[in-house]
């Protein structure tokens, strides 16, 4: 048994003073240290520095570990220019060794990320994701708009997905990713959704990331027209937007980005039981615009995306970017919303028994240390986001990794 005490613990949206947590793999009790020691006199005591806060471990719902070796290879500022540079430099962007992927996982861990959703395009990240300390929802991706390649693309997806299912555990959860409406043939979409349903696997998909994507799906024109004509040799989209969304009608899905979704479409996502991953820095880097989170009624997480469209996988960098991007929302209200977007909300989206500090929940903690004593409890969420670069300590399943 272990007992950890801090000046503050984040419990159900509130910062509780001078309490402690008794835990092994799961949380056993929350009380004063003295009361917990009376229950567990032989417990190991874990100390924290002054002005520390114990948070549930942070969860990054959307990251591409396989693309972790790009620094100055790709073009930013416009989605279609970026996508063209990805295609042009395909041999470089897809050649990421285990060391780079392990470093990416470690960077996340140092910023308090105890769980993440990995989008796996090729399966080369499988061993890294199996062996990393964090809990991983491993989204095997299906992609391909060429009708003549349907069987080959599905066989690759099915092989990779079945292989990942062999390693399923409490810390490694196989899942399914459909790349997007513009890049995936409707036959592949329907087959992948059926596979996810039959195997009870979580589902994710990119959706309405850029203005060009909407123009292509609705009018078969714009920047995507030239891209698809030049790179793929096709002159019409693989799907309409309506038929793509309809395919997910009875399957709750974690949609990524949704920057160009209308208020009506955002409302529909809520009605259908879907959720959203918001990646503010990636959206800015690729010139996609801003997700209007004030119009989002569905649950949403804040996520980093991959290093092909970001400069770090540090969750605090992402939260600070979101804090500045959504300048019209009151600062303290937004700060609390953002903390929840990387703790309780993503845990619920992924169906994980963590994300909040309560008895019977998994002992996934992130301890951060503020530079000074906060003037009031209401300020702590803001100070956490503004002043934290790395976690002081990180626990997963009761074991300390940082």
N, C-alpha and C positions, 0 to 999 in steps of 0.2 A: 504494500500500500504506500502511496505517496501523498504528501500534502504540500500544496503551493499557495502562498499568500502574496497579495499585492495591494497597493494602495487603492486600486480600483479594479472591479471586474465588470465587464459589459454583459449584462443579463437582461434579455428581453427588451432591449432598447433603452436601458437605464444603466448608469454607472454607480455601482454599489461600493460603498467605502469599507475598507478594512475587513474583508471577508477572505476566506480561504476555501480551497477545493480539495477534497479527498478523491483520489483517483487511482485506478490501475489502467487497464485498457479502456474502461468506461468511467464516467463520473459517478462516484458513489454518494457524495453529499456536499453541500455548500453551507458553511457555517463559520463561526469564528475559529481561529486556529486552536484556541484552548478547548473548545467543545469537540473539535474533530480529533484532537490528541487524546481526549478522554475516551473516544470511541475506538481509536486506532493508536494505542500508545507506542507501537513499534514502527510506525510509519516513518519513511524517509522524508525529511523536510527539504523543500526546494525554495530557495530565497530569490527575491527579485530586488533590483535597485530601487531607491526612492523614486516616487512619481511614475511607477510602472502601472500599466494597464494590461489585464489579461483579456484578450479577445478570443472568440472562436477562431480556429484556423481559417485563413482566407482561401477562397476557391476561385480559380481563374477558368471560366467555362469554355474559353475558345483560344487555342494556341496551336500553331503549326510547328511542332518540334523538328520535323524533317527539314525545315527551311531556317536553320539556325546559323548558317555560315556566311550570310550575305552582309556586307558592310557598305561597299561602294559599287556594287555591281548593277543595281537596278535604278530605274528612273522614277522620280517622285513628282508630285504636283498635279498629276492627271491620271485617272484610273486607266484609261486606255493606253496611255504612254507607258505606264507601269506594267500593264498586262503584256504589251508588246515586248517590253524589255525582258519580262519573265520568259516569254517564248523564245526570244532571240538568244538568251543566255541559259537555256534549259539545262545544258550539261553542267553548268556551274551551280545553278539554284537547286538542283536535285542531288548534288554530290556532297552530302553532309555526313561526316564520319561520327562515330559514337562519342568521341571526345567532345565535339561541339554540342551534340545533343545533351550529353551529361552536364556540360557547363550551363546550358539553358535551364535544365531542371534545377540545378544548384542555385542559379540566380533567383529563380522563383522561390525556392525554399528559404533563402536568406531574407526575402521580403515578406515571409510569413505565409506563403502559399502552401497549404497542406493537401490540396487536391486540385486537379485541373482536367479539362476536357481536351484531349489531343486529337486533332484532325490528321489522320494518317492516309496520305495519298498513295504511298507505295509499299508500306509495311516495313520499311527499313528501320523505323524507330521502335519496333516491337520489343526487342530485348531491353532497350533503355527504359521504356515505359513499364515493363514488367518489373524491373529491378530498382527503379527509383523509389525513394522512401514515401513519396506522396501517393495519395489515392488517385487513380487515373481512370477516367471514363474514356475509353479508347474507341474513337469514331472511325471505323473503316469507311473510306470515302469511295463513292462511285461517281464516275464522270465519263462523258463521251456523247457528243451530239450526232456523230456519224452513224447513220442507220446500218451501214454495212459492217460496223464494228460492234454491234450490240452483243452478240454472243461472246466475243473475245473479252469485251469490257466486263460483262457480267461474270464470266468465269473467273477473271482476275479478282473481282470484288468478293465473290463467294469463297474462293480459296483463301484469301487473306482474312476474311471474317471468321471462317470456320477454324483457321489456325489460331486466331486470337481467342476464340471461345475455349480452346483447350487449356488456356492459362487463366480462366476466370477465377476470381477470388474476391475476398472482401475489399482488397486494395486495387484490383484490376478488373474493370467492368467493360466487356466488349459492347460496342454500340455501332450505329449506322449513320453515315453522313452522305447526303445527296448534295453534290457540289452546288448546283444552282439551276434556275430555270433556263438560263441562256446556254449552259454547257452540258446539259444532260438530256438525253432522248427520253421521251415520255414512257417508252417501253421499259427502259432501265429504271426510271423513277418508280413506276408501279411495281416492278419486280423487287426493288430494294425495300419499298414500304411493306410489301407482303412478307418479305423475309424478316424485317424488324418486328412485325406483328406476330408472326408465327413463333419467333424466338424470344418474344418479350424484351426487345432491345430498345434502348433510348434512340431517339432520332433527332438529327440536326440538319440544317441546310442554310446556305447563304441566300439572302433575299434582298432585292432592291438596294444594293449597295451604292450604285452610282447613277447619275442622271442618264448616262449613256445606256445603261441596262434597261431602264424604264422605256426609253425611246425605241430601243431595239425590240423589246417584247410587245410593245403596243402598236408601233408603226413600221417595224422592220426597216428602220432608217437610223441615221446618225453615225457616231464614231464606231459603234459595234458593227455596222454594216460593212464598212471598209475593212475592219479587223477580220471579220469572218470570211469575207471575200478573199482577202490576201493570204491569211494563214490557214484557213480551214477549207476554203473553196465552196462555201455555201452562201446563199443570198437571202435566206429567210430563217427566222428563229425556230429553235427546236420545239418551243412551247409558246402559248400565249400566257400572260400573267394569270388570267382567270382560271385556266385549266390546271396550271401549276398549283395554285393555292387550293383548288378544289380537291386535288389528289391527297391533301393532308387533312381533309375535313374531319375525319374521325380518328386522327392519330396525333395527339399532342406532340408538338415539335418545338425544339429550341432554334428559332430563326436568328441568323446572324446579320447584324448591321441594321437593315430596315430603314436606312437613312432617307430614302426617297419614297417611303410609304406615305400615303395620304392618311388623314385623320380617320376616314372611314375604314381604310384597310387596317390601321392600328386597332381600331375598335373591334374589327372582325377577328383579329388575332386573339384578343381577350375572350370573345364569345366562344371561339373554338378550342380554348384551353391551351393555346400556345404561349411561348415565352420568347424573350429577346435577349441577345447578347449585344451589348453596346460597347464599341471599341473606338473611343474618341480620338486617340492619337493616329491610329490606322486610317480612320476616315479623313482626318486632316491631311495626312501625308499623301493620300491618293486623290485629294480634291473632291471628295464625295459629298461634303456638306455636313450638317449637324442633325443628329437624331433629335427630334422634338420630344424629349422625355416628359415634358409637361403634358403632352397629348397621349402618352403611353399608359394604358390601363392594365395591360398584361404585365406579369412579373418580368422584371429585367435585371440582368446582371451587368457588371462592368468587367470587361475582359481585355487582355492585351493584344489579341491577334498574334501573329508570328513575327519573327525578326526580318522577314521579307518586306514587311510594311511597318516596321517600328524600330526603335533604336535600343530598347531594353524590354525585359519581361518583368520588371519591377512593378508590383501592383501599386505601390505608392506613387510612382511616376504617373501611372494611369489615372489614379484618383485625383491627383493634383490637376492633370489636364482636364478631367471632367469638371472639376470645381471651377476652373477658369472658363471653360467652354460654355457652361450653362449659367452665364453671369446674371440672368434675369431672375433666377430663383433665389430666395433669401438664403444667405450663406450658411447659417446654422441648420436650417431645415434641409438643405441640400447635403450638408456634411453627414448628417445622420442617415439620409437616404442612400448615400454612397457607401457608408460602412455596411449597411444591410445588404447592399447589392453585391458584396463580396463575402458575405457570411450566411445569414439565414435564408436569403432568397435563392442563391444558387444551390445550396444544400437541398432545398425543397424541389427545385427544378430537376436535379439529378437523382432525387430519392435517396439521399445519403443520410445516415443517422448521425449527423453532426450539424455544424452551422449555428448552434446555440449552446450556451453553457447551462446545462440542466442535468439532473440525475438520469442515468441510463443512456445518455448520449455518449458518443465516442470521445475519448480524451484527446481531441485535436485542438491545440492551443497555439496562439501567437501572442507573445509578450512583447509589448513595445514600451519604451521609456521616454517620457516627455522631458524636455530640457529644463523645466522648472515646474513648480507647483501651479496647477491651473486655478484661476481666480474663481471659477464656478464649474459645477459639473456639466452645465450646458455647453461649455467651451471645449470639452475634451475631444469630441469627434473632429472638430475643426483643427485643433492643435495636433491631433494624431496624423491627419492627412498632410498638414503643412510641414511638420517638423521631422517626420520619420523617413529615413532612407533604408534602414534595415531593421529587422526584428532583433530584440535582445535575446530571446529564446524561442524555440519552436518545438512543439511536441506533436507527435502523430501516434495515435493509439497508445498514449501514455509513455512513449519512448521519446527521449530528448534527442533532436538531430542538430539543433543550433544552440 
